[in-house]
Amino acid sequence: MENIHVECYSGYRGEETPRRFWLGDRCIGVRHVTDRWLSPDHRYFKVLGDDGGIYILRHDANANQWEVTFFYQTPDSV
């Protein structure tokens, strides 16, 4: 798992949704949030990046820390 910096949008209900994130110096825009779910300690977002990759981002609200827990490069984006 890799720690990342995430920029979010807070909607009208105050729920934060990732809009872009940085892996090192590389900025990846979020084209679409395809799924989201909660666990007792974390929030998860499955997103399609503007690089064609599929990522699962995990947010620990208590520690205010984000991680990439899954990455898949789609064949169309290669």
VOBA-1610 file (N, C-alpha, C; in pm, whole numbers, padded with zeros to 5 digits, always signed):
BEGIN
Met+00083-00117+00000Met+00000+00000+00000Met+00088+00124+00000Glu+00043+00223-00071Glu+00122+00344-00088Glu+00044+00464-00036Asn+00111+00546+00047Asn+00050+00669+00095Asn+00047+00770-00018Ile-00060+00847-00025Ile-00079+00942-00134Ile-00137+01071-00079His-00136+01173-00162His-00207+01299-00131His-00332+01302-00217Val-00447+01330-00156Val-00574+01329-00228Val-00642+01464-00211Glu-00691+01518-00323Glu-00773+01639-00321Glu-00917+01595-00337Cys-01004+01644-00249Cys-01143+01601-00248Cys-01238+01716-00273Tyr-01358+01679-00310Tyr-01471+01771-00322Tyr-01569+01734-00212Ser-01613+01831-00136Ser-01716+01807-00035Ser-01850+01844-00095Gly-01936+01746-00109Gly-02068+01769-00165Gly-02160+01841-00069Tyr-02284+01855-00106Tyr-02380+01929-00026Tyr-02406+01863+00109Arg-02377+01733+00122Arg-02393+01664+00250Arg-02264+01663+00331Gly-02158+01724+00277Gly-02031+01728+00347Gly-01946+01605+00331Glu-01990+01510+00249Glu-01912+01389+00226Glu-01802+01418+00126Glu-01680+01382+00161Glu-01567+01407+00073Glu-01556+01298-00032Thr-01535+01341-00157Thr-01519+01250-00270Thr-01388+01286-00341Pro-01301+01187-00367Pro-01174+01218-00434Pro-01196+01277-00573Arg-01121+01382-00606Arg-01125+01444-00739Arg-00994+01424-00814Arg-00884+01421-00740Arg-00751+01392-00800Arg-00660+01347-00687Phe-00554+01275-00725Phe-00458+01232-00624Phe-00319+01228-00685Trp-00221+01234-00597Trp-00081+01237-00639Trp-00009+01114-00590Leu+00059+01048-00683Leu+00152+00940-00652Leu+00291+00997-00678Gly+00361+01037-00575Gly+00486+01109-00593Gly+00456+01242-00660Asp+00522+01270-00774Asp+00500+01394-00849Asp+00389+01381-00953Arg+00336+01262-00971Arg+00237+01236-01076Arg+00096+01262-01026Cys+00024+01350-01095Cys-00115+01382-01060Cys-00209+01300-01148Ile-00305+01233-01085Ile-00403+01152-01156Ile-00542+01208-01124Gly-00612+01251-01228Gly-00748+01300-01211Gly-00845+01184-01202Val-00951+01202-01125Val-01054+01100-01112Val-01162+01128-01216Arg-01173+01040-01314Arg-01278+01053-01416Arg-01414+01018-01361His-01414+00910-01279His-01543+00859-01231His-01520+00776-01105Val-01606+00795-01005Val-01608+00706-00888Val-01705+00595-00922Thr-01654+00472-00939Thr-01739+00361-00983Thr-01805+00288-00867Asp-01748+00302-00747Asp-01807+00237-00630Asp-01750+00303-00505Arg-01821+00289-00395Arg-01773+00338-00266Arg-01837+00252-00158Trp-01765+00231-00049Trp-01820+00154+00062Trp-01747+00190+00190Leu-01809+00152+00301Leu-01756+00179+00434Leu-01718+00050+00503Ser-01613+00056+00582Ser-01580-00050+00677Ser-01581+00017+00814Pro-01566-00057+00922Pro-01569+00008+01053Pro-01462+00118+01071Asp-01346+00103+01008Asp-01237+00198+01029Asp-01200+00282+00908His-01252+00250+00790His-01209+00317+00667His-01326+00342+00572Arg-01302+00435+00479Arg-01391+00455+00364Arg-01312+00416+00240Tyr-01377+00351+00146Tyr-01312+00306+00023Tyr-01380+00369-00097Phe-01298+00401-00198Phe-01347+00454-00325Phe-01280+00378-00437Lys-01359+00321-00526Lys-01306+00260-00649Lys-01322+00365-00757Val-01209+00405-00818Val-01213+00516-00913Val-01145+00478-01044Leu-01190+00543-01150Leu-01125+00536-01280Leu-01043+00662-01296Gly-00911+00646-01311Gly-00823+00761-01325Gly-00818+00810-01469Asp-00773+00935-01488Asp-00761+00989-01623Asp-00648+00924-01702Asp-00571+00837-01638Asp-00468+00758-01706Asp-00521+00623-01751Gly-00652+00597-01729Gly-00714+00471-01766Gly-00701+00363-01660Gly-00631+00391-01551Gly-00614+00294-01444Gly-00735+00289-01352Ile-00754+00172-01291Ile-00858+00155-01191Ile-00786+00145-01056Tyr-00830+00227-00962Tyr-00767+00236-00831Tyr-00870+00217-00722Ile-00828+00158-00611Ile-00907+00161-00490Ile-00830+00245-00390Leu-00895+00354-00346Leu-00837+00446-00251Leu-00903+00422-00115Arg-00821+00413-00012Arg-00872+00390+00123Arg-00841+00511+00210His-00943+00559+00280His-00927+00676+00366His-00949+00638+00512Asp-00850+00668+00594Asp-00861+00652+00738Asp-00892+00790+00794Ala-01017+00815+00828Ala-01059+00949+00873Ala-00996+00986+01007Asn-00974+00888+01095Asn-00914+00917+01225Asn-00771+00967+01211Ala-00695+00907+01121Ala-00555+00946+01099Ala-00543+01048+00986Asn-00653+01076+00917Asn-00653+01162+00798Asn-00546+01118+00699Gln-00548+00990+00668Gln-00447+00932+00579Gln-00516+00853+00467Trp-00463+00869+00345Trp-00513+00799+00227Trp-00408+00699+00181Glu-00454+00588+00123Glu-00365+00487+00066Glu-00427+00432-00062Val-00341+00389-00154Val-00385+00311-00270Val-00375+00165-00228Thr-00487+00093-00232Thr-00485-00048-00191Thr-00495-00143-00310Phe-00526-00087-00428Phe-00540-00169-00549Phe-00518-00082-00670Phe-00452-00140-00773Phe-00433-00071-00899Phe-00441-00173-01012Tyr-00511-00136-01119Tyr-00517-00219-01240Tyr-00510-00128-01361Gln-00416-00154-01449Gln-00403-00077-01573Gln-00487-00144-01680Thr-00588-00074-01730Thr-00675-00132-01832Thr-00599-00148-01963Pro-00627-00254-02038Pro-00556-00275-02165Pro-00576-00161-02265Asp-00690-00093-02261Asp-00718+00016-02353Asp-00627+00136-02330Ser-00572+00149-02209Ser-00493+00267-02177Ser-00344+00247-02199Val-00303+00129-02240Val-00160+00101-02261Val-00114+00157-02392
//
